[in-house]
Amino acid sequence: MEFLRRDDIKRNELPGRVVQNAVGHNSALTSEKMTVSFCRYSAESGPMAPHNHAEESVVVLDCQNAFVCWGSGPHSLEHRAELHTGDLMHFPELEWHVFGYEEGGFLDALCIYGQVTNIRPEEILDGRK
């Protein structure tokens, strides 16, 4: 077994979030079969842009005034749900979504993919050619 404390994982500051790659390629713990990352969304990182990627499950570890929007395209996120600690979201491959929060809010989540390659949309689409 490998054991790791979250505080020991490198923080990658990206637009809209801070990501800590825990398991997978280029992560604190190496895996050839799965990708697991801690993600924090807050005003410190700025707003997140709508995005899509490989099939993903997201567990809400902690949040305040946070929400998720999803839908058929980056400009047509027809659905919205408030988030609460312990909630689970499962996004199908290439479904558009975005996490957000009201003033003073945040989202702390665990993001899980069942793969280590073909996660980004361009990789998925290239693989289908």
C-alpha positions in Angstrom: 0.0 0.0 0.0 1.1 3.6 -0.6 0.0 6.3 1.8 0.0 10.0 1.1 -1.2 13.1 3.0 -3.0 15.7 0.9 -0.8 18.5 2.4 2.2 16.7 0.8 0.9 16.8 -2.8 2.2 19.6 -5.0 -0.4 22.3 -5.8 -0.9 23.3 -9.4 -2.5 26.6 -9.8 -4.6 26.6 -12.9 -7.3 29.1 -14.2 -10.4 28.5 -12.1 -8.9 26.0 -9.7 -6.0 24.5 -7.8 -5.3 20.9 -8.6 -3.3 18.3 -6.6 -2.6 15.3 -8.8 -2.7 12.4 -6.3 -2.8 9.2 -8.5 -2.0 8.7 -12.2 0.5 10.0 -14.7 2.7 12.8 -13.5 1.1 12.5 -10.0 2.3 12.0 -6.5 1.5 8.2 -6.8 1.9 6.5 -10.1 -0.9 4.5 -11.7 -1.4 3.2 -15.2 -5.2 2.6 -14.7 -6.7 5.6 -12.9 -6.4 9.3 -12.2 -7.4 10.9 -8.9 -7.0 14.6 -8.1 -8.0 16.9 -5.3 -9.4 20.2 -6.7 -10.3 23.5 -5.0 -12.4 26.1 -6.7 -12.6 29.5 -5.1 -12.2 33.2 -5.9 -8.5 33.0 -5.4 -8.3 31.0 -8.6 -10.8 33.1 -10.5 -13.8 31.8 -12.5 -13.7 28.4 -14.2 -14.5 28.1 -17.9 -17.1 25.5 -19.0 -15.2 22.4 -20.1 -15.6 18.7 -21.1 -13.3 15.7 -21.0 -13.3 11.9 -20.2 -16.0 10.3 -18.1 -15.5 11.5 -14.5 -16.9 11.1 -11.0 -16.5 14.0 -8.6 -17.1 13.8 -4.8 -17.7 17.0 -2.9 -15.4 17.0 0.1 -16.4 20.4 1.4 -18.2 23.4 0.0 -20.0 26.6 0.7 -22.5 28.3 -1.6 -21.2 26.1 -4.5 -23.0 24.8 -7.6 -22.5 22.9 -10.8 -24.0 23.7 -14.2 -24.0 21.2 -17.1 -25.6 20.8 -20.5 -25.2 20.3 -24.2 -22.5 22.9 -24.9 -20.2 25.6 -23.4 -22.9 28.3 -23.9 -25.9 26.1 -23.2 -25.5 24.7 -19.6 -29.2 24.1 -19.2 -29.0 22.4 -15.7 -27.9 23.7 -12.3 -27.7 22.0 -8.9 -26.5 23.3 -5.5 -23.7 21.3 -4.0 -23.4 19.9 -0.5 -20.7 18.0 1.3 -20.9 14.3 0.4 -22.6 14.8 -3.0 -21.5 12.7 -5.9 -21.5 13.8 -9.6 -20.9 11.5 -12.5 -20.3 13.2 -15.9 -20.5 11.1 -19.1 -17.6 11.5 -21.6 -17.5 15.0 -23.2 -20.5 16.4 -21.3 -20.0 20.1 -20.8 -20.0 21.4 -17.2 -18.6 24.0 -14.9 -18.3 24.5 -11.1 -19.1 27.8 -9.5 -19.8 29.5 -6.2 -21.5 32.5 -4.9 -19.5 35.3 -3.2 -17.4 34.0 -0.4 -18.1 30.4 -1.5 -15.8 27.5 -2.5 -15.8 23.9 -3.7 -13.3 21.3 -2.5 -13.6 18.1 -4.5 -12.1 14.7 -5.3 -12.1 14.1 -9.1 -11.8 10.5 -10.4 -11.2 9.1 -13.9 -11.0 5.5 -14.8 -8.0 6.0 -17.0 -4.7 7.9 -17.3 -4.8 8.7 -21.0 -7.4 10.2 -23.4 -8.7 12.5 -20.7 -8.6 15.8 -22.6 -11.2 16.3 -25.4 -8.6 16.6 -28.1 -7.1 13.2 -27.0 -10.5 11.6 -27.0 -11.5 12.9 -30.4 -8.0 12.0 -31.9 -8.5 8.4 -30.6 -11.8 8.1 -32.5 -10.2 8.9 -35.9 
